[in-house]
Amino acid sequence: MSFDGIVTRAVVKELNDKLIGGKVNRINQPENRTILLQIYNRKNNYKLLLDASSNRPGFYLSNEIKENPIKAPNFCMLLRKHLQNGVIESIEQKGLDRVLDINISSMNELGDLVTKTLTIEVMGKYSNIILREEFNILDSITRVTEDLSRVRQLLPGLSYSYIEDDKVDITKENKLPSQIISNMEKDIKMARFFYMNYTGFSPQITDEILYESNVDKNKKAKELNSEELGRIDNSFNEISDRILSDDYTYATYRDETGKLLDFHCLKLNYLNVEPKIEDSMSTACENYFSETFVSDKVSQKVSSLSKKVSHLLEKDRNKLVKLLDEREKASDREKYKVYADIISANVHNMDRGLKSITLQNFYDAELSNIEIPLDVKKSPWENAQFYYKKFSKLKTSENLLKKQIPLLKDDIKYFEQVLDSLKKVETDSEVMEIRSELSSGGYISKGKTKNKDKNKSSKPSTPHHFVNERDKHFYVGKNNYQNDYITLKLANKEDIFIHVKDVPGSHVILRNDNITEEDILDGCLLAAKYSSVSNEQNVAVDYTEKKNVRKAKGAKPGMVYYDDFNTVFVNPKEFDFQIFKEI
């Protein structure tokens, strides 16, 4: 993970510069595994965030405002009892490991000055925050019982011990990669070498060392020649020197689409993107975790909702196959009436107990013979009645299928459109709008709303609004509600409605203000880009004036039909998004 032992060292340096001698004024626990210490020092207020959650563990100075629960959790109350109004004596990292000790002196119940230690261990899903007095554990934010770990329990009254390993800690010894490789018994790929052998080194730093050394990370350690080992040793020494001398470059990294890739205190040249230099390690951490945490939450909600919609879609597709099969059988119902009529005409000449009978078909122009299957347990007249009933049942079934199949196809088309919208979701409000749409349609339950969310007014999302290089305005819906809004409310009669042909995609509205064919083509490219076929090279796109677009009574959100349209074929892969500016 990005929050490795090197980032830990950089944050500890910052905390030592700002917090030593500071007074702990307030202690809160805004989330299950997150502690926030408010510290006053040298006329400045600081908020130290300690996060032991599995998806974003770490610690740093924060500016984020977090809502606290009405009733403080037990661990928070314990911290307040032992640490509130205490003074920070020292902040220490254990070697280059991701373990932080904050030593705080405060008065106990007898009025004696005692030192307590607040320890945070950054270990992914095993991260924890422990309060202890010397090595006696007072409690931890997550208690670890013998059921959870037979090796190391974290419970009140037990003795605390650091987790030891046999990795090289560069703050204590200097051992070159070539020396370790020469003594290795089991060969491993270089992609795993540094974080498997050096304390605090992450996969990111492994990639950076190998990138600077020009060595393939998939190459095995024992396969390296002396020249490659020499380059790796040199790169390792350069990075080690920067770590030990606290020569840092605090930065976050984004790809060409603006997606946040990573953060670190050492330059990550292997990413091949321009770094955004941040003011401090804490700023880099907060910018990364706050954005990616929101993104992760949205992704989880999208994934959950997509599974539900996919299940509904698959269910309807299977049902459609069955209904189409029933319709095919129903379309062949006339033969059963023929059977019934012929049996009725010959009932007095038939014996009971026959498996079948061959009779003249008086419906055939040539009066050819026809073989009719019979039920041996039924009389001739009962066989005739059986076929009359079967004919009648299939006739009724076909009438029902004529209504059910189109509705089912509409449902399938709708669910495909919803899944396409979910792929484009970027914010929490957007996914909640789709959830609201589905619950309003009765497809999913509304679910329970947490008390703390009841009073929060989520800002509704808005459609994309683009302007091309000729200053023409385009509106693109992000979901079905927005599609209905821009097409049925925002658009004027003369505006141009654009949509990919016969597949899920966003509605696109082009303001009809002295537009040209080039502008319409831009709109068609936008429609192809924001569709389920954006990866194809030849996409059919329809366009027409908005006055030709209609919505059927009772139609689902986003579902419209149109006439008097033109169709063009575009290649979204050649789409140059730079010609648009989003406003």
PAMILUM-991902 format. One line per field, with one value per residue (C-alpha): residue number from 1; x, y negated, z negated; residue in three letters. Coordinates in nm, 2 decimals, always signed. Layout:
pos	(NUM;...)
east	(X;...)
north	(Y;...)
up	(Z;...)
code	(ala;...)
***
This chain:
pos	(1;2;3;4;5;6;7;8;9;10;11;12;13;14;15;16;17;18;19;20;21;22;23;24;25;26;27;28;29;30;31;32;33;34;35;36;37;38;39;40;41;42;43;44;45;46;47;48;49;50;51;52;53;54;55;56;57;58;59;60;61;62;63;64;65;66;67;68;69;70;71;72;73;74;75;76;77;78;79;80;81;82;83;84;85;86;87;88;89;90;91;92;93;94;95;96;97;98;99;100;101;102;103;104;105;106;107;108;109;110;111;112;113;114;115;116;117;118;119;120;121;122;123;124;125;126;127;128;129;130;131;132;133;134;135;136;137;138;139;140;141;142;143;144;145;146;147;148;149;150;151;152;153;154;155;156;157;158;159;160;161;162;163;164;165;166;167;168;169;170;171;172;173;174;175;176;177;178;179;180;181;182;183;184;185;186;187;188;189;190;191;192;193;194;195;196;197;198;199;200;201;202;203;204;205;206;207;208;209;210;211;212;213;214;215;216;217;218;219;220;221;222;223;224;225;226;227;228;229;230;231;232;233;234;235;236;237;238;239;240;241;242;243;244;245;246;247;248;249;250;251;252;253;254;255;256;257;258;259;260;261;262;263;264;265;266;267;268;269;270;271;272;273;274;275;276;277;278;279;280;281;282;283;284;285;286;287;288;289;290;291;292;293;294;295;296;297;298;299;300;301;302;303;304;305;306;307;308;309;310;311;312;313;314;315;316;317;318;319;320;321;322;323;324;325;326;327;328;329;330;331;332;333;334;335;336;337;338;339;340;341;342;343;344;345;346;347;348;349;350;351;352;353;354;355;356;357;358;359;360;361;362;363;364;365;366;367;368;369;370;371;372;373;374;375;376;377;378;379;380;381;382;383;384;385;386;387;388;389;390;391;392;393;394;395;396;397;398;399;400;401;402;403;404;405;406;407;408;409;410;411;412;413;414;415;416;417;418;419;420;421;422;423;424;425;426;427;428;429;430;431;432;433;434;435;436;437;438;439;440;441;442;443;444;445;446;447;448;449;450;451;452;453;454;455;456;457;458;459;460;461;462;463;464;465;466;467;468;469;470;471;472;473;474;475;476;477;478;479;480;481;482;483;484;485;486;487;488;489;490;491;492;493;494;495;496;497;498;499;500;501;502;503;504;505;506;507;508;509;510;511;512;513;514;515;516;517;518;519;520;521;522;523;524;525;526;527;528;529;530;531;532;533;534;535;536;537;538;539;540;541;542;543;544;545;546;547;548;549;550;551;552;553;554;555;556;557;558;559;560;561;562;563;564;565;566;567;568;569;570;571;572;573;574;575;576;577;578;579;580;581;582;583)
east	(+0.00;+0.10;+0.11;+0.44;+0.71;+0.87;+0.56;+0.52;+0.87;+0.78;+0.46;+0.64;+0.89;+0.60;+0.43;+0.74;+0.79;+0.44;+0.29;+0.57;+0.46;+0.11;-0.20;-0.47;-0.78;-1.04;-1.07;-1.34;-1.42;-1.61;-1.61;-1.58;-1.20;-1.10;-0.97;-0.94;-0.71;-0.74;-0.41;-0.32;+0.04;+0.23;-0.09;-0.21;-0.48;-0.41;-0.63;-0.44;-0.63;-0.56;-0.73;-0.73;-1.00;-0.91;-0.95;-0.75;-0.53;-0.28;-0.24;-0.18;-0.28;-0.62;-0.84;-1.14;-1.45;-1.60;-1.94;-1.92;-2.18;-2.42;-2.29;-1.91;-1.80;-1.64;-1.29;-1.32;-1.44;-1.14;-0.90;-1.07;-1.03;-0.66;-0.53;-0.76;-0.56;-0.24;+0.08;+0.25;+0.60;+0.73;+0.62;+0.82;+0.83;+0.95;+1.24;+1.10;+0.79;+0.44;+0.40;+0.36;+0.39;+0.25;+0.36;+0.13;+0.18;-0.13;-0.26;-0.41;-0.69;-0.44;-0.30;+0.03;+0.19;+0.20;+0.28;+0.05;+0.12;-0.12;+0.00;-0.13;-0.03;-0.09;-0.13;-0.42;-0.72;-0.52;-0.46;-0.53;-0.51;-0.39;-0.38;-0.12;+0.07;+0.43;+0.36;+0.03;-0.26;-0.55;-0.76;-0.76;-1.01;-1.04;-0.99;-0.81;-0.91;-0.76;-1.04;-0.91;-0.54;-0.36;-0.03;-0.10;-0.40;-0.48;-0.70;-0.71;-0.46;-0.24;+0.12;+0.18;+0.46;+0.57;+0.55;+0.90;+1.02;+1.36;+1.35;+1.64;+1.56;+1.78;+1.75;+1.95;+2.17;+2.29;+2.26;+2.27;+2.02;+2.31;+2.42;+2.07;+2.03;+2.36;+2.25;+1.90;+1.79;+1.45;+1.44;+1.16;+1.06;+1.21;+0.86;+0.83;+1.20;+1.22;+0.89;+0.97;+1.32;+1.32;+1.11;+0.88;+0.93;+0.62;+0.54;+0.55;+0.91;+1.00;+0.87;+1.06;+1.39;+1.36;+1.24;+1.55;+1.77;+1.61;+1.55;+1.24;+1.03;+0.92;+1.28;+1.38;+1.65;+1.89;+1.88;+2.03;+2.38;+2.65;+2.57;+2.20;+2.28;+2.51;+2.24;+1.99;+2.24;+2.30;+1.93;+1.87;+2.15;+2.01;+1.66;+1.80;+2.00;+1.69;+1.49;+1.76;+1.83;+1.45;+1.49;+1.13;+0.90;+0.54;+0.32;+0.01;-0.02;-0.30;-0.34;-0.44;-0.82;-0.76;-0.80;-0.59;-0.33;-0.11;+0.08;+0.42;+0.71;+0.95;+0.92;+0.74;+0.89;+0.78;+0.42;+0.53;+0.29;+0.36;+0.34;+0.13;+0.35;+0.17;+0.25;+0.32;+0.30;-0.03;-0.18;-0.08;-0.23;-0.56;-0.60;-0.55;-0.75;-1.05;-1.09;-1.02;-1.24;-1.54;-1.46;-1.44;-1.77;-1.93;-1.78;-1.91;-2.26;-2.25;-2.13;-2.41;-2.67;-2.53;-2.56;-2.93;-3.01;-2.81;-3.01;-3.34;-3.21;-3.11;-3.44;-3.63;-3.42;-3.48;-3.85;-3.86;-3.71;-3.99;-4.26;-4.13;-4.13;-4.49;-4.59;-4.45;-4.65;-4.96;-4.92;-4.95;-5.28;-5.51;-5.41;-5.57;-5.91;-5.87;-5.81;-6.11;-6.35;-6.24;-6.28;-6.62;-6.73;-6.62;-6.69;-6.95;-6.71;-6.42;-6.34;-6.21;-5.85;-5.68;-5.34;-5.40;-5.64;-5.60;-5.90;-5.99;-5.90;-6.20;-6.02;-5.76;-5.85;-5.73;-5.90;-5.58;-5.56;-5.43;-5.30;-5.44;-5.28;-5.53;-5.53;-5.61;-5.77;-6.02;-6.33;-6.34;-6.56;-6.33;-6.03;-6.22;-6.30;-5.93;-5.82;-6.10;-5.98;-5.61;-5.70;-5.89;-5.61;-5.35;-5.57;-5.61;-5.24;-5.14;-5.36;-5.18;-4.84;-4.91;-4.93;-4.66;-4.38;-4.36;-4.37;-4.10;-3.89;-3.94;-3.82;-3.51;-3.43;-3.48;-3.25;-2.98;-3.01;-2.98;-2.67;-2.52;-2.59;-2.43;-2.11;-2.09;-2.16;-1.90;-2.06;-2.26;-2.56;-2.57;-2.58;-2.84;-3.06;-3.05;-3.13;-3.43;-3.54;-3.53;-3.71;-3.98;-4.04;-4.07;-3.77;-3.58;-3.66;-3.61;-3.39;-3.33;-3.19;-2.94;-3.04;-2.74;-2.83;-3.19;-3.11;-2.85;-2.97;-2.77;-2.71;-2.87;-2.64;-2.66;-2.63;-2.31;-2.30;-2.04;-1.95;-1.76;-1.50;-1.78;-1.95;-2.25;-2.41;-2.47;-2.64;-2.58;-2.79;-2.61;-2.91;-3.27;-3.41;-3.16;-3.24;-3.61;-3.52;-3.30;-3.53;-3.87;-3.82;-3.49;-3.50;-3.69;-3.89;-3.63;-3.33;-3.17;-3.23;-2.95;-2.92;-2.74;-2.96;-3.13;-2.88;-2.85;-2.70;-2.74;-2.98;-2.79;-2.95;-2.79;-2.92;-3.04;-2.86;-2.73;-2.59;-2.41;-2.37;-2.03;-2.21;-2.46;-2.17;-2.01;-2.33;-2.34;-1.99;-2.09;-2.39;-2.16;-1.91;-2.17;-2.33;-2.29;-2.10;-1.84;-1.56;-1.69;-1.56;-1.88;-2.18;-2.52;-2.66;-3.00;-3.08;-3.40;-3.57;-3.70;-4.06;-4.04;-3.96;-4.25;-4.29;-4.56;-4.80;-4.67;-4.33;-4.03;-3.78;-3.56;-3.77;-3.89;-3.96;-3.91;-3.98;-3.87;-3.50;-3.17;-2.89;-2.52;-2.23;-1.95;-1.63;-1.61;-1.26;-1.15;-1.34;-1.13;-1.27;-1.04;-1.28;-1.53;-1.52;-1.75;-1.92)
north	(+0.00;-0.36;-0.43;-0.24;-0.27;-0.55;-0.76;-0.68;-0.83;-1.15;-1.19;-1.13;-1.40;-1.65;-1.55;-1.60;-1.94;-2.05;-1.86;-1.80;-1.98;-2.02;-1.97;-1.72;-1.93;-1.70;-1.34;-1.21;-0.88;-0.99;-0.63;-0.28;-0.26;-0.62;-0.85;-1.23;-1.41;-1.79;-1.93;-2.29;-2.38;-2.71;-2.91;-2.66;-2.40;-2.07;-1.77;-1.44;-1.16;-0.80;-0.56;-0.18;-0.11;+0.17;-0.04;-0.35;-0.29;-0.56;-0.88;-1.24;-1.60;-1.66;-1.96;-1.75;-1.82;-1.49;-1.44;-1.27;-1.03;-1.16;-0.91;-0.85;-0.48;-0.31;-0.33;-0.70;-0.75;-0.55;-0.78;-1.09;-0.95;-0.88;-1.13;-1.44;-1.75;-1.55;-1.68;-1.51;-1.42;-1.23;-1.07;-0.77;-0.53;-0.18;-0.16;-0.20;+0.01;-0.13;-0.15;-0.49;-0.55;-0.88;-0.92;-1.15;-1.26;-1.33;-1.33;-1.01;-0.98;-1.03;-1.34;-1.18;-1.26;-0.94;-0.86;-0.67;-0.55;-0.56;-0.31;-0.28;+0.02;-0.03;+0.32;+0.32;+0.50;+0.59;+0.22;+0.12;-0.16;-0.05;-0.25;-0.12;-0.22;-0.10;+0.24;+0.31;+0.29;+0.07;+0.14;+0.13;+0.00;+0.36;+0.63;+0.93;+1.25;+1.60;+1.69;+1.42;+1.48;+1.75;+1.58;+1.23;+1.12;+0.75;+0.74;+0.52;+0.65;+0.84;+0.74;+0.55;+0.66;+0.53;+0.76;+0.87;+0.99;+1.09;+0.81;+0.56;+0.22;-0.04;-0.27;+0.00;+0.17;+0.13;+0.44;+0.42;+0.61;+0.80;+0.93;+1.06;+1.22;+1.40;+1.56;+1.64;+2.00;+1.96;+1.76;+1.50;+1.24;+0.90;+0.75;+0.90;+0.87;+0.53;+0.55;+0.91;+0.83;+0.46;+0.32;+0.04;+0.09;+0.11;+0.24;-0.12;-0.17;+0.18;+0.06;-0.27;-0.10;+0.14;-0.13;-0.34;-0.03;+0.06;+0.42;+0.62;+0.67;+1.01;+1.13;+1.37;+1.25;+1.54;+1.46;+1.11;+1.06;+0.86;+0.54;+0.55;+0.62;+0.32;+0.09;+0.21;+0.15;-0.20;-0.28;-0.13;-0.34;-0.66;-0.59;-0.49;-0.81;-1.02;-0.83;-0.86;-1.23;-1.30;-1.43;-1.41;-1.53;-1.52;-1.45;-1.30;-1.14;-1.14;-0.98;-1.16;-1.13;-1.29;-0.97;-0.97;-0.70;-0.72;-0.94;-0.93;-1.13;-0.99;-1.06;-0.78;-0.82;-0.47;-0.61;-0.83;-1.11;-1.46;-1.48;-1.74;-1.88;-1.90;-2.13;-1.84;-1.47;-1.51;-1.71;-1.44;-1.17;-1.35;-1.44;-1.09;-0.91;-1.15;-1.12;-0.75;-0.67;-0.85;-0.67;-0.33;-0.39;-0.48;-0.18;+0.05;-0.10;-0.07;+0.29;+0.38;+0.21;+0.36;+0.71;+0.65;+0.51;+0.78;+1.04;+0.88;+0.86;+1.22;+1.33;+1.14;+1.27;+1.63;+1.55;+1.40;+1.72;+1.92;+1.69;+1.69;+2.07;+2.06;+1.82;+2.05;+2.34;+2.12;+2.02;+2.39;+2.43;+2.46;+2.83;+2.91;+2.77;+2.97;+3.28;+3.21;+3.15;+3.46;+3.68;+3.52;+3.61;+3.97;+4.03;+4.30;+4.50;+4.50;+4.75;+4.66;+4.75;+4.65;+4.49;+4.31;+4.31;+4.23;+4.04;+3.83;+3.46;+3.28;+2.95;+3.05;+2.98;+3.32;+3.49;+3.66;+3.88;+3.75;+3.94;+3.81;+3.91;+4.03;+4.09;+4.46;+4.38;+4.13;+4.20;+4.07;+3.78;+3.70;+3.69;+3.44;+3.23;+3.24;+3.10;+2.83;+2.72;+2.72;+2.51;+2.26;+2.24;+2.17;+1.91;+1.73;+1.78;+1.61;+1.31;+1.28;+1.32;+1.04;+0.81;+0.97;+1.01;+0.64;+0.54;+0.78;+0.65;+0.30;+0.42;+0.58;+0.27;+0.06;+0.27;+0.26;-0.12;-0.13;+0.09;-0.14;-0.44;-0.27;-0.23;-0.60;-0.69;-0.92;-1.05;-0.92;-1.14;-0.99;-0.63;-0.73;-0.88;-0.55;-0.36;-0.60;-0.54;-0.16;-0.17;-0.41;-0.15;+0.12;+0.32;+0.30;+0.22;-0.14;-0.01;-0.17;-0.52;-0.58;-0.84;-1.06;-1.06;-1.17;-1.53;-1.55;-1.70;-1.53;-1.78;-1.64;-1.56;-1.75;-1.64;-1.70;-2.04;-2.07;-2.35;-2.27;-2.48;-2.67;-2.75;-2.52;-2.37;-2.00;-1.84;-1.47;-1.27;-1.07;-0.85;-0.80;-1.08;-1.32;-1.18;-1.26;-1.60;-1.72;-1.58;-1.65;-1.97;-2.14;-2.10;-2.33;-2.19;-2.29;-2.15;-1.84;-1.50;-1.25;-0.89;-0.57;-0.34;-0.05;-0.02;-0.17;-0.52;-0.87;-1.12;-1.41;-1.75;-2.00;-2.36;-2.46;-2.79;-2.84;-2.49;-2.32;-1.96;-1.96;-2.04;-1.76;-1.52;-1.64;-1.55;-1.21;-1.14;-1.24;-1.01;-0.72;-0.81;-0.80;-0.47;-0.10;-0.06;-0.33;-0.08;+0.01;-0.16;-0.19;-0.31;-0.40;-0.72;-0.87;-1.24;-1.44;-1.76;-1.73;-1.79;-1.44;-1.27;-1.13;-0.94;-0.68;-0.70;-0.49;-0.45;-0.39;-0.67;-0.75;-0.55;-0.75;-0.69;-0.92;-0.94;-1.14;-1.09;-1.07;-0.81;-0.86;-0.62;-0.75;-0.61;-0.69;-0.56;-0.86;-1.09;-1.40;-1.51;-1.81;-1.99;-2.01;-2.21;-2.11;-2.39)
up	(+0.00;+0.05;-0.33;-0.38;-0.64;-0.43;-0.43;-0.80;-0.86;-0.66;-0.86;-1.19;-1.10;-1.04;-1.36;-1.56;-1.41;-1.50;-1.79;-2.05;-2.37;-2.24;-2.46;-2.37;-2.39;-2.24;-2.15;-1.91;-1.73;-1.42;-1.27;-1.40;-1.37;-1.34;-1.62;-1.59;-1.84;-1.85;-1.97;-2.06;-2.03;-1.99;-1.92;-1.65;-1.65;-1.48;-1.41;-1.41;-1.24;-1.33;-1.10;-1.15;-0.89;-0.65;-0.33;-0.42;-0.73;-0.82;-1.02;-0.93;-1.02;-0.88;-0.78;-0.71;-0.91;-1.04;-1.20;-1.55;-1.69;-1.95;-2.20;-2.21;-2.18;-2.48;-2.34;-2.28;-2.64;-2.76;-2.56;-2.70;-3.06;-3.01;-2.75;-2.75;-2.86;-2.84;-2.68;-2.39;-2.51;-2.20;-1.87;-1.76;-1.48;-1.53;-1.29;-0.94;-1.03;-1.00;-1.37;-1.56;-1.93;-2.07;-2.43;-2.63;-2.99;-3.20;-3.55;-3.69;-3.94;-4.22;-4.08;-3.97;-3.63;-3.43;-3.06;-2.84;-2.49;-2.20;-1.94;-1.58;-1.37;-1.00;-0.87;-0.62;-0.75;-1.07;-1.15;-1.51;-1.77;-2.12;-2.44;-2.69;-3.00;-2.94;-2.79;-2.97;-2.73;-2.86;-2.55;-2.17;-1.91;-1.78;-2.04;-1.91;-2.09;-2.07;-1.82;-1.58;-1.64;-1.83;-1.79;-1.92;-2.13;-2.20;-2.51;-2.83;-3.09;-2.84;-2.77;-2.45;-2.21;-1.88;-1.58;-1.49;-1.15;-0.99;-0.73;-0.69;-0.85;-0.68;-0.99;-1.18;-0.93;-0.57;-0.36;+0.02;+0.24;+0.40;+0.06;-0.02;+0.32;+0.30;-0.03;+0.07;+0.07;+0.24;+0.57;+0.61;+0.87;+0.83;+0.82;+0.46;+0.36;+0.17;-0.03;-0.12;-0.24;-0.36;-0.64;-0.53;-0.16;+0.05;+0.40;+0.52;+0.40;+0.54;+0.88;+0.85;+0.77;+1.06;+1.30;+1.22;+1.25;+1.58;+1.46;+1.55;+1.23;+1.36;+1.37;+1.09;+0.84;+0.91;+1.29;+1.25;+1.38;+1.21;+1.41;+1.32;+0.96;+0.96;+1.10;+0.84;+0.56;+0.68;+0.71;+0.37;+0.22;+0.37;+0.23;-0.11;-0.13;-0.06;-0.32;-0.59;-0.52;-0.51;-0.15;-0.05;+0.24;+0.12;+0.42;+0.56;+0.91;+1.16;+1.50;+1.81;+1.73;+1.39;+1.19;+0.87;+0.90;+0.59;+0.34;+0.18;+0.03;+0.28;+0.65;+0.84;+1.18;+1.29;+1.31;+1.61;+1.51;+1.38;+1.00;+0.82;+0.55;+0.21;-0.08;-0.32;-0.36;-0.55;-0.27;-0.02;-0.24;-0.30;+0.06;+0.17;-0.10;-0.10;+0.28;+0.31;+0.01;+0.17;+0.50;+0.32;+0.14;+0.48;+0.64;+0.37;+0.40;+0.78;+0.76;+0.52;+0.73;+1.06;+0.91;+0.83;+1.17;+1.35;+1.15;+1.26;+1.62;+1.63;+1.47;+1.74;+2.02;+1.91;+1.88;+2.23;+2.37;+2.21;+2.33;+2.68;+2.67;+2.54;+2.82;+3.08;+2.94;+2.92;+3.28;+3.38;+3.19;+3.50;+3.54;+3.20;+3.32;+3.64;+3.43;+3.21;+3.51;+3.69;+3.38;+3.31;+3.66;+3.62;+3.25;+3.32;+3.54;+3.28;+3.01;+2.67;+2.57;+2.90;+2.89;+3.22;+3.52;+3.89;+4.03;+4.33;+4.29;+4.43;+4.39;+4.65;+5.01;+5.12;+4.82;+4.72;+4.41;+4.08;+3.78;+3.45;+3.11;+2.85;+2.48;+2.42;+2.08;+2.24;+2.45;+2.81;+2.69;+2.40;+2.64;+2.86;+2.55;+2.45;+2.78;+2.78;+2.43;+2.54;+2.84;+2.63;+2.37;+2.63;+2.79;+2.45;+2.38;+2.71;+2.63;+2.30;+2.46;+2.70;+2.40;+2.18;+2.43;+2.53;+2.16;+2.08;+2.37;+2.23;+1.89;+2.05;+2.25;+1.93;+1.72;+1.99;+1.99;+1.61;+1.62;+1.88;+1.65;+1.36;+1.56;+1.59;+1.22;+1.06;+0.74;+0.45;+0.55;+0.90;+0.77;+0.51;+0.79;+0.98;+0.66;+0.60;+0.96;+0.92;+0.58;+0.72;+1.00;+0.74;+0.86;+0.54;+0.18;+0.06;-0.22;-0.56;-0.60;-0.88;-1.13;-1.06;-0.69;-0.73;-0.78;-0.51;-0.18;+0.09;+0.37;+0.68;+0.97;+1.29;+1.66;+1.84;+2.01;+2.29;+2.53;+2.85;+3.02;+3.21;+2.88;+2.93;+2.62;+2.56;+2.27;+2.19;+1.94;+1.67;+1.58;+1.68;+1.47;+1.63;+1.98;+1.92;+1.78;+2.07;+2.34;+2.21;+2.00;+2.09;+2.47;+2.70;+2.99;+3.24;+3.04;+3.17;+2.99;+3.05;+2.94;+3.04;+3.24;+3.07;+2.78;+2.43;+2.41;+2.28;+2.44;+2.60;+2.66;+2.89;+2.87;+3.21;+3.24;+3.59;+3.58;+3.87;+3.98;+3.79;+3.47;+3.52;+3.59;+3.26;+3.08;+3.25;+3.13;+2.78;+2.79;+2.91;+2.64;+2.37;+2.48;+2.42;+2.76;+2.70;+2.77;+3.12;+3.44;+3.64;+3.43;+3.57;+3.42;+3.48;+3.46;+3.50;+3.37;+3.02;+3.14;+3.30;+2.96;+2.75;+2.43;+2.41;+2.12;+1.83;+2.00;+1.77;+1.70;+1.99;+2.24;+2.54;+2.91;+3.20;+3.58;+3.88;+3.79;+3.97;+3.90;+3.93;+3.85;+3.63;+3.48;+3.10;+3.09;+3.30;+3.06;+2.97;+2.63;+2.63;+2.86;+2.57;+2.25;+1.97;+1.79)
code	(met;ser;phe;asp;gly;ile;val;thr;arg;ala;val;val;lys;glu;leu;asn;asp;lys;leu;ile;gly;gly;lys;val;asn;arg;ile;asn;gln;pro;glu;asn;arg;thr;ile;leu;leu;gln;ile;tyr;asn;arg;lys;asn;asn;tyr;lys;leu;leu;leu;asp;ala;ser;ser;asn;arg;pro;gly;phe;tyr;leu;ser;asn;glu;ile;lys;glu;asn;pro;ile;lys;ala;pro;asn;phe;cys;met;leu;leu;arg;lys;his;leu;gln;asn;gly;val;ile;glu;ser;ile;glu;gln;lys;gly;leu;asp;arg;val;leu;asp;ile;asn;ile;ser;ser;met;asn;glu;leu;gly;asp;leu;val;thr;lys;thr;leu;thr;ile;glu;val;met;gly;lys;tyr;ser;asn;ile;ile;leu;arg;glu;glu;phe;asn;ile;leu;asp;ser;ile;thr;arg;val;thr;glu;asp;leu;ser;arg;val;arg;gln;leu;leu;pro;gly;leu;ser;tyr;ser;tyr;ile;glu;asp;asp;lys;val;asp;ile;thr;lys;glu;asn;lys;leu;pro;ser;gln;ile;ile;ser;asn;met;glu;lys;asp;ile;lys;met;ala;arg;phe;phe;tyr;met;asn;tyr;thr;gly;phe;ser;pro;gln;ile;thr;asp;glu;ile;leu;tyr;glu;ser;asn;val;asp;lys;asn;lys;lys;ala;lys;glu;leu;asn;ser;glu;glu;leu;gly;arg;ile;asp;asn;ser;phe;asn;glu;ile;ser;asp;arg;ile;leu;ser;asp;asp;tyr;thr;tyr;ala;thr;tyr;arg;asp;glu;thr;gly;lys;leu;leu;asp;phe;his;cys;leu;lys;leu;asn;tyr;leu;asn;val;glu;pro;lys;ile;glu;asp;ser;met;ser;thr;ala;cys;glu;asn;tyr;phe;ser;glu;thr;phe;val;ser;asp;lys;val;ser;gln;lys;val;ser;ser;leu;ser;lys;lys;val;ser;his;leu;leu;glu;lys;asp;arg;asn;lys;leu;val;lys;leu;leu;asp;glu;arg;glu;lys;ala;ser;asp;arg;glu;lys;tyr;lys;val;tyr;ala;asp;ile;ile;ser;ala;asn;val;his;asn;met;asp;arg;gly;leu;lys;ser;ile;thr;leu;gln;asn;phe;tyr;asp;ala;glu;leu;ser;asn;ile;glu;ile;pro;leu;asp;val;lys;lys;ser;pro;trp;glu;asn;ala;gln;phe;tyr;tyr;lys;lys;phe;ser;lys;leu;lys;thr;ser;glu;asn;leu;leu;lys;lys;gln;ile;pro;leu;leu;lys;asp;asp;ile;lys;tyr;phe;glu;gln;val;leu;asp;ser;leu;lys;lys;val;glu;thr;asp;ser;glu;val;met;glu;ile;arg;ser;glu;leu;ser;ser;gly;gly;tyr;ile;ser;lys;gly;lys;thr;lys;asn;lys;asp;lys;asn;lys;ser;ser;lys;pro;ser;thr;pro;his;his;phe;val;asn;glu;arg;asp;lys;his;phe;tyr;val;gly;lys;asn;asn;tyr;gln;asn;asp;tyr;ile;thr;leu;lys;leu;ala;asn;lys;glu;asp;ile;phe;ile;his;val;lys;asp;val;pro;gly;ser;his;val;ile;leu;arg;asn;asp;asn;ile;thr;glu;glu;asp;ile;leu;asp;gly;cys;leu;leu;ala;ala;lys;tyr;ser;ser;val;ser;asn;glu;gln;asn;val;ala;val;asp;tyr;thr;glu;lys;lys;asn;val;arg;lys;ala;lys;gly;ala;lys;pro;gly;met;val;tyr;tyr;asp;asp;phe;asn;thr;val;phe;val;asn;pro;lys;glu;phe;asp;phe;gln;ile;phe;lys;glu;ile)
***
